[in-house]
Amino acid sequence: MQAAIATLIGVLGTGFVSLLFQFMRMMGARLDRIESKVDNLGGELKNHGERLARIETTLGINPPAEAA
């Protein structure tokens, strides 16, 4: 009887650990995707800022000087 209980506990424990590792792997993949999206957003913001600066230059606008 004790051997059956020990086996059951071992099987359930192994299943739980396996499930935990799968969850951690899934969360790691999700974090990688989020990090990738944030990196892409940073590049888009940089491009937007450069484009805005070119438009301001073309129009002869100097925002820091006009803000002062």
C-alpha positions as CSV (number, residue, x, y, z in Angstrom):
1,M,0.0,0.0,0.0
2,Q,2.8,2.4,0.9
3,A,4.5,1.6,-2.4
4,A,1.4,2.5,-4.3
5,I,1.0,5.8,-2.5
6,A,4.7,6.6,-3.1
7,T,4.3,5.8,-6.8
8,L,1.2,7.9,-7.1
9,I,2.9,10.8,-5.4
10,G,5.9,10.4,-7.7
11,V,3.8,10.3,-10.8
12,L,1.7,13.4,-9.8
13,G,4.9,15.3,-8.8
14,T,6.6,14.5,-12.1
15,G,3.5,15.7,-14.0
16,F,3.3,18.9,-12.0
17,V,7.0,19.7,-12.6
18,S,6.5,19.0,-16.3
19,L,3.5,21.3,-16.4
20,L,5.4,24.0,-14.6
21,F,8.3,23.8,-17.1
22,Q,5.8,24.0,-20.0
23,F,4.2,27.1,-18.5
24,M,7.6,28.7,-18.0
25,R,8.6,28.0,-21.6
26,M,5.3,29.4,-22.8
27,M,5.8,32.6,-20.8
28,G,9.3,33.0,-22.0
29,A,8.1,32.8,-25.6
30,R,5.4,35.3,-24.9
31,L,8.0,37.7,-23.3
32,D,10.3,37.3,-26.3
33,R,7.4,38.3,-28.6
34,I,6.6,41.3,-26.4
35,E,10.2,42.4,-26.4
36,S,10.4,42.1,-30.1
37,K,7.3,44.3,-30.5
38,V,8.7,46.9,-28.1
39,D,12.0,47.0,-30.1
40,N,10.0,47.5,-33.4
41,L,8.0,50.3,-31.8
42,G,11.2,52.0,-30.8
43,G,12.5,51.9,-34.4
44,E,9.2,53.2,-35.6
45,L,9.3,56.1,-33.1
46,K,12.8,57.0,-34.2
47,N,11.8,57.0,-37.9
48,H,8.8,59.1,-37.0
49,G,11.0,61.6,-35.1
50,E,13.4,61.9,-38.0
51,R,10.5,62.4,-40.5
52,L,9.1,65.1,-38.2
53,A,12.4,66.8,-38.0
54,R,12.7,66.9,-41.8
55,I,9.2,68.4,-42.1
56,E,10.1,71.0,-39.5
57,T,13.3,71.9,-41.3
58,T,11.4,72.1,-44.6
59,L,8.8,74.4,-43.1
60,G,11.5,76.5,-41.3
61,I,10.2,75.6,-37.8
62,N,12.5,75.4,-34.9
63,P,10.4,74.0,-32.0
64,P,12.9,74.5,-29.1
65,A,13.6,78.1,-30.1
66,E,9.8,78.9,-30.5
67,A,9.0,77.2,-27.2
68,A,11.4,79.5,-25.3
